[in-house]
Each structure stands twice: as structure tokens, then as C-alpha cells.
Amino acid sequence: MKKREQFGATESLESEDKENELERKKAEYRKIIGLPEGENPDLVLVLDAGIAERRVGDEVRFSPTSYEDETGNFSEQAVSDSAKYNLRETSRGNLLVGAGGGKARALAGRNLLEVFQKTDIVTDSRYPVRESNHPEFPADHSQIYKDYLEEKGIEGNRIEEEKESTTTFEGLINFLIMAMENNSQHLVVVTNDYHLPRTEKILELLTDQEKIQKLKYIIERMPKEYQDKLGAKIEQGDNGEVNLSFGDKSFFEKLKAISAHVASAEAILAYENSHYQALFAKAKETDAYKKRVTLEEKGILQLEEGIYGRQRKE
């Protein structure tokens, strides 16, 4: 009887230690994300970065991009009505579409769900490619990220796919609407450090009824269905200027119940992990990463000036 009591006491202590460790990690992740003390995320969005092919013998598989996929041979992607993107070949000979760092986003989302055990996750995006010699390259990135998360231990019933968006703007709009429909109040968007400032700026402008005027050119070029989701009306002025108004303000009314935070995938993964600390420090010294940061900074400036997405005059 005494041995059983000792065994039970040991088991109880181990359980208590695990619970304390879980609470400690929650507190640290809240600091990284910017969540108030005691607040847990209801819904996490892993923004699509891109996908790359992986060759194992004769088999070809696809997975979220790593930083090693991206080399410096890319050009700035202008926003287009067709929302199609170019396939690129890496220095290792495999094909990818999008940017590096998708794997880090997915793994960081996995880490959050392991700690916040009542939180669900969303993967997003279709990323159609332009005509190429590889028409079989998949467009449904949301499925690839979902599969990857399941491989990493996240139950499929905790993962929801958003399959329609083709840009960061569209993905964020759909995520906000999903949150409204699910009565989710505390949201986290996971992305890479190079992409985080622009994502924060987009969210800032998108969720403010006055500031959203700075997005009028990008909203003008969005498919009509997205204009309708926002309740937006687009009119052309006499001088060719775009006029943005909102006949239906329910989108902004529902946003009042929501708080959204943008989290660094790198900060989440590097927390107490020297492997990731070294990996990300090395990635940030590459020419490809620095070029990506420069393009992102240009995008932020255009957002602040209210000219993002404006078509150039011939």
C-alpha cells in the first residue's frame, strides 16, 4: 500500500511539473505574440509563404518552403488581377513558387497549438502559377500546409483550410471573416520576420474604417467578391482618381469584438532553441533575405503613402 501511495505521489508531482511548464510556456509565448496576460488565442492563421518540390528518388512531393529554397534569382511581384505567380528554380535544382520561410511559419503554428491546446489553426491560399513547363505544380497551398501540420502531430480536426485567397490581403480578409463566423475574438497571424511589418501595416489599415482609405487602389483591383465582403463601393472620379466608400459597415462593426496580433515564426521557434537561433541568424545574412526585406520595406512605404497597388500610368 505504501509503495502505491509513493507511486501515486510521484505521478502527481510529474503531472504538476508538466502543468507548470505548460503555463510557463504560455506566458512566454504571450509575450512573443503580444497577448495580454491570461489571454489565449482562439484561432491562429499560418500565412502561406509558398511551396517547393522535394525529390526523394523518383518520387516528387511538395511542402512549405524553407529558407534554403530561396536564392537571389527572383524579381518583385507586382499585384495583378490574375494573381498568378512565376515558378522559380533554386540553386539546388528544385522548383518553388512564393518565398522562403513557409516551413518556419507552419512549425511555429504547430508549437502554438501544442501549448494552447484549445486553439485551432487555419492554413490559407491558392497560389496559381503562370503557364510553364510544369502545369502539374499544385495551386492549393492550404492543403500542402495542412498535410505538413498533420505530419508534425497536429490533429486534422484542429486545422481549417481557407482555399480561396491568392494574396496576403485576401487571406487576411477571409481569416477575419472566419473569426467573425466562429465567434473567435483573439486571433494570431503567424508569418516570418521579413514579412511581419508589412502584415501588421495591412492589418492596421484593413481594420480601421478611416485608415482603410489608404488601401483603395488594392481594393479596386480585388475581385468583386472581396469588395462585397468589405461592403466597399468603388467609383472612378472625373480625374481618374479612385473613390472608396462603404455602404455596408457591418464588417467594421463585427471587428470591434476582435483583437488580432501578428507573431514572428522565428521568435516562436528560436525560443529556448539554439538550433533555430543559429539557422535564422544565418538565413538573415543571405543576399536573398536582404533583397526580400528591401522589397517589403518598399511595400510598407507604399502602404503608408496610400499608393499600394496603384497602376502605373503609361
Disulfide bonds with the S-S distance in Angstrom:
none
